Amino acid sequence: MATQTTLEALFGGQAAAKVLLFMENYGEGYASWIARTFEMPVSEVQKQLKKFEEAGILVSRPVGTSRVFT
């Protein structure tokens, strides 16, 4: 299992590491849930989720008014 420090080194920061650790633990999630879990700004999480989706690391789908990432 990857550690936060390892993920920070690989992906360039705490936000990236936290998003990936969340996904590893829960399998899927949405920006406000991730942000609330780590007490970080939603905009920071959204930015990272968008980067991961553009890179093909994550995929998303709309669920109601939210976008769920897997």
PATOR-894582 format. One record per residue: chain; x, y, z of N, C-alpha, C, O in turn. Coordinates in Angstrom, 3 decimals. Layout:
N
{fifi 'A',{X,Y,Z},{X,Y,Z},{X,Y,Z},{X,Y,Z}} ...
END
This chain:
70
{fifi 'A',{0.854,-1.178,0.000},{0.000,0.000,0.000},{0.897,1.238,0.000},{1.905,1.295,0.705}} {fifi 'A',{0.508,2.225,-0.807},{1.285,3.462,-0.929},{1.083,4.346,0.304},{0.003,4.381,0.893}} {fifi 'A',{2.143,5.053,0.674},{2.037,6.001,1.778},{1.826,7.391,1.216},{2.082,7.633,0.036}} {fifi 'A',{1.363,8.302,2.049},{1.139,9.673,1.608},{2.447,10.301,1.127},{2.446,11.005,0.117}} {fifi 'A',{3.546,10.066,1.813},{4.838,10.630,1.427},{5.265,10.128,0.051},{5.747,10.907,-0.771}} {fifi 'A',{5.093,8.846,-0.201},{5.441,8.274,-1.502},{4.590,8.889,-2.595},{5.103,9.253,-3.653}} {fifi 'A',{3.295,9.007,-2.349},{2.401,9.584,-3.351},{2.710,11.060,-3.597},{2.635,11.523,-4.735}} {fifi 'A',{3.056,11.800,-2.549},{3.436,13.202,-2.712},{4.647,13.312,-3.634},{4.685,14.174,-4.513}} {fifi 'A',{5.627,12.446,-3.435},{6.831,12.475,-4.264},{6.510,12.122,-5.717},{7.055,12.730,-6.639}} {fifi 'A',{5.643,11.158,-5.918},{5.308,10.724,-7.268},{4.407,11.710,-8.012},{4.578,11.926,-9.212}} {fifi 'A',{3.454,12.302,-7.303},{2.440,13.120,-7.968},{2.543,14.602,-7.671},{1.721,15.381,-8.154}} {fifi 'A',{3.527,15.011,-6.891},{3.834,16.422,-6.763},{3.100,17.226,-5.719},{3.070,18.452,-5.832}} {fifi 'A',{2.513,16.626,-4.721},{1.925,17.434,-3.671},{0.965,16.691,-2.777},{0.577,15.551,-3.031}} {fifi 'A',{0.594,17.393,-1.710},{-0.300,16.799,-0.711},{-1.695,16.555,-1.248},{-2.295,15.521,-0.956}} {fifi 'A',{-2.224,17.490,-2.029},{-3.591,17.332,-2.550},{-3.685,16.075,-3.400},{-4.628,15.295,-3.259}} {fifi 'A',{-2.718,15.875,-4.278},{-2.712,14.680,-5.125},{-2.647,13.418,-4.281},{-3.387,12.463,-4.516}} {fifi 'A',{-1.764,13.420,-3.305},{-1.609,12.254,-2.446},{-2.889,11.954,-1.682},{-3.293,10.796,-1.579}} {fifi 'A',{-3.523,12.973,-1.152},{-4.743,12.765,-0.372},{-5.882,12.247,-1.235},{-6.633,11.369,-0.809}} {fifi 'A',{-6.019,12.779,-2.439},{-7.068,12.301,-3.352},{-6.834,10.824,-3.676},{-7.771,10.026,-3.644}} {fifi 'A',{-5.600,10.464,-3.986},{-5.307,9.066,-4.317},{-5.475,8.129,-3.121},{-5.956,7.007,-3.277}} {fifi 'A',{-5.088,8.577,-1.948},{-5.302,7.754,-0.756},{-6.788,7.549,-0.483},{-7.209,6.462,-0.090}} {fifi 'A',{-7.573,8.591,-0.693},{-9.023,8.487,-0.523},{-9.577,7.445,-1.500},{-10.359,6.574,-1.119}} {fifi 'A',{-9.159,7.551,-2.762},{-9.656,6.627,-3.778},{-9.224,5.196,-3.492},{-9.991,4.258,-3.708}} {fifi 'A',{-8.008,5.028,-3.009},{-7.532,3.695,-2.653},{-8.395,3.102,-1.531},{-8.688,1.906,-1.531}} {fifi 'A',{-8.793,3.938,-0.591},{-9.565,3.472,0.554},{-11.038,3.234,0.217},{-11.606,2.212,0.602}} {fifi 'A',{-11.661,4.184,-0.506},{-13.100,4.115,-0.749},{-13.483,3.630,-2.144},{-14.616,3.195,-2.349}} {fifi 'A',{-12.564,3.695,-3.105},{-12.870,3.236,-4.454},{-13.530,4.281,-5.331},{-13.347,4.272,-6.548}} {fifi 'A',{-14.291,5.177,-4.735},{-14.926,6.271,-5.461},{-15.291,7.380,-4.493},{-15.346,7.173,-3.281}} {fifi 'A',{-15.537,8.557,-5.042},{-15.911,9.676,-4.184},{-16.164,10.925,-4.994},{-15.923,10.957,-6.201}} {fifi 'A',{-16.648,11.945,-4.331},{-16.890,13.232,-4.970},{-16.134,14.303,-4.200},{-15.746,14.105,-3.049}} {fifi 'A',{-15.933,15.438,-4.852},{-15.022,16.478,-4.357},{-15.309,16.913,-2.927},{-14.388,16.979,-2.113}} {fifi 'A',{-16.558,17.210,-2.604},{-16.846,17.733,-1.260},{-16.624,16.673,-0.178},{-16.236,17.014,0.940}} {fifi 'A',{-16.859,15.421,-0.483},{-16.616,14.342,0.475},{-15.110,14.217,0.753},{-14.691,14.098,1.904}} {fifi 'A',{-14.312,14.246,-0.310},{-12.855,14.170,-0.154},{-12.353,15.382,0.628},{-11.555,15.245,1.555}} {fifi 'A',{-12.828,16.566,0.245},{-12.397,17.802,0.915},{-12.754,17.775,2.403},{-11.944,18.160,3.246}} {fifi 'A',{-13.940,17.330,2.713},{-14.381,17.258,4.111},{-13.540,16.254,4.897},{-13.193,16.499,6.052}} {fifi 'A',{-13.217,15.143,4.278},{-12.411,14.106,4.930},{-11.051,14.639,5.361},{-10.575,14.335,6.455}} {fifi 'A',{-10.427,15.441,4.490},{-9.076,15.935,4.767},{-9.036,17.392,5.202},{-7.959,17.974,5.332}} {fifi 'A',{-10.207,17.983,5.427},{-10.309,19.388,5.842},{-9.484,20.290,4.918},{-8.613,21.038,5.362}} {fifi 'A',{-9.784,20.195,3.634},{-9.102,21.014,2.640},{-10.133,21.666,1.730},{-11.271,21.202,1.668}} {fifi 'A',{-9.764,22.726,1.023},{-10.721,23.422,0.165},{-11.247,22.531,-0.964},{-10.494,21.779,-1.582}} {fifi 'A',{-12.545,22.630,-1.216},{-13.169,21.855,-2.292},{-12.525,22.205,-3.629},{-12.313,21.321,-4.459}} {fifi 'A',{-12.214,23.466,-3.846},{-11.621,23.877,-5.128},{-10.290,23.182,-5.384},{-9.973,22.850,-6.526}} {fifi 'A',{-9.519,22.964,-4.345},{-8.231,22.271,-4.475},{-8.455,20.812,-4.883},{-7.741,20.279,-5.733}} {fifi 'A',{-9.438,20.187,-4.276},{-9.763,18.794,-4.609},{-10.297,18.712,-6.036},{-9.898,17.828,-6.794}} {fifi 'A',{-11.189,19.620,-6.407},{-11.748,19.625,-7.760},{-10.645,19.770,-8.805},{-10.665,19.084,-9.827}} {fifi 'A',{-9.694,20.648,-8.557},{-8.577,20.856,-9.466},{-7.786,19.560,-9.650},{-7.426,19.197,-10.770}} {fifi 'A',{-7.520,18.869,-8.541},{-6.750,17.631,-8.613},{-7.544,16.533,-9.303},{-6.988,15.784,-10.105}} {fifi 'A',{-8.830,16.424,-9.006},{-9.660,15.415,-9.664},{-9.682,15.637,-11.173},{-9.615,14.679,-11.943}} {fifi 'A',{-9.777,16.889,-11.595},{-9.779,17.214,-13.022},{-8.460,16.795,-13.666},{-8.458,16.229,-14.759}} {fifi 'A',{-7.339,17.068,-12.997},{-6.026,16.665,-13.515},{-5.948,15.150,-13.676},{-5.486,14.658,-14.705}} {fifi 'A',{-6.392,14.421,-12.677},{-6.341,12.964,-12.743},{-7.261,12.422,-13.828},{-6.922,11.445,-14.495}} {fifi 'A',{-8.406,13.040,-14.010},{-9.314,12.586,-15.063},{-8.704,12.868,-16.445},{-8.758,12.011,-17.327}} {fifi 'A',{-8.137,14.037,-16.635},{-7.510,14.377,-17.913},{-6.332,13.454,-18.222},{-6.053,13.172,-19.388}} {fifi 'A',{-5.643,12.987,-17.186},{-4.515,12.082,-17.358},{-4.956,10.626,-17.528},{-4.130,9.760,-17.819}} {fifi 'A',{-6.241,10.352,-17.349},{-6.747,8.995,-17.491},{-6.584,8.135,-16.255},{-6.765,6.919,-16.314}} {fifi 'A',{-6.242,8.758,-15.133},{-6.066,8.017,-13.881},{-7.417,7.722,-13.235},{-7.618,6.649,-12.665}} {fifi 'A',{-8.338,8.672,-13.325},{-9.691,8.529,-12.784},{-10.713,8.746,-13.894},{-10.414,9.364,-14.916}} {fifi 'A',{-11.900,8.240,-13.685},{-13.036,8.523,-14.564},{-14.165,9.050,-13.692},{-14.209,8.776,-12.493}} {fifi 'A',{-15.072,9.801,-14.290},{-16.180,10.346,-13.506},{-17.505,10.089,-14.222},{-17.561,9.806,-15.419}} {fifi 'A',{-18.560,10.204,-13.428},{-19.917,10.081,-13.959},{-20.825,10.959,-13.120},{-20.592,11.129,-11.923}} {fifi 'A',{-21.860,11.522,-13.735},{-22.784,12.335,-12.946},{-23.728,11.448,-12.129},{-24.243,10.442,-12.616}} {fifi 'A',{-23.936,11.849,-10.889},{-24.904,11.183,-10.016},{-25.687,12.303,-9.341},{-25.187,12.969,-8.435}} {fifi 'A',{-26.920,12.499,-9.796},{-27.710,13.628,-9.290},{-27.013,14.926,-9.664},{-26.711,15.164,-10.833}} {fifi 'A',{-26.761,15.761,-8.671},{-26.087,17.037,-8.917},{-24.583,16.946,-8.661},{-23.881,17.954,-8.740}} {fifi 'A',{-24.094,15.768,-8.359},{-22.668,15.581,-8.077},{-21.969,14.846,-9.218},{-22.620,14.228,-10.061}} {fifi 'A',{-20.666,14.917,-9.236},{-19.836,14.145,-10.169},{-19.011,13.194,-9.316},{-18.203,13.626,-8.494}} {fifi 'A',{-19.221,11.893,-9.517},{-18.535,10.867,-8.735},{-17.342,10.356,-9.543},{-17.466,10.028,-10.722}} {fifi 'A',{-16.200,10.298,-8.889},{-14.959,9.848,-9.514},{-14.612,8.440,-9.031},{-14.810,8.094,-7.867}} {fifi 'A',{-14.092,7.649,-9.953},{-13.679,6.274,-9.665},{-12.279,6.067,-10.202},{-11.722,4.977,-10.072}} 
END
